[in-house]
Structure formats: C-alpha cells, structure tokens
Amino acid sequence: MKPSAYISDGGILFKESPPDSMIKLTPLYAMRELTDAEIQEIGKPFLGYVTFDELDFARAILQKASEK
C-alpha cells in the first residue's frame, strides 16, 4: 500500500513527501475498507445483531471520517 501522508518526529503532518526533505518523515498508510462481516463483528457486543440500516449507518460514519 502506498503511503497517503507523512508525519515528522515533531508531529507535523505532510500530505505529500516534500522533495529533498532534510526532515525525517514517517509514512502513514491509507485505511482499508471494512467488510460487512467486520462491521458486524465489531457491532455484535453492543447491538447483538447488526441490521442493514445499522450497516448503512456505520458505513456513513466511516465515509465521513475518511473525508477529514
């Protein structure tokens, strides 16, 4: 997986690796998609059974969080 951003030791976030950077940067990797089964496994202790509406709700939250 290709890095999606980089962070410096001082906590500064870079969307792209600066060219010829003298700063030590740590690559951050993109999050992968969760499957319906993974969402159900996470939600089961809280909800018992995860309905289609709850899956849609979880996907909407994940989508909004990925936009930040």
Buried (B, 14 or more C-beta within 10 A) or exposed (E): EEEEBBEBEEEEEBEEEEEEEEEEBEEBEEEEEBEEEEBBEEBEEEEEEBEEEBBEBBBEEEEEEEEE
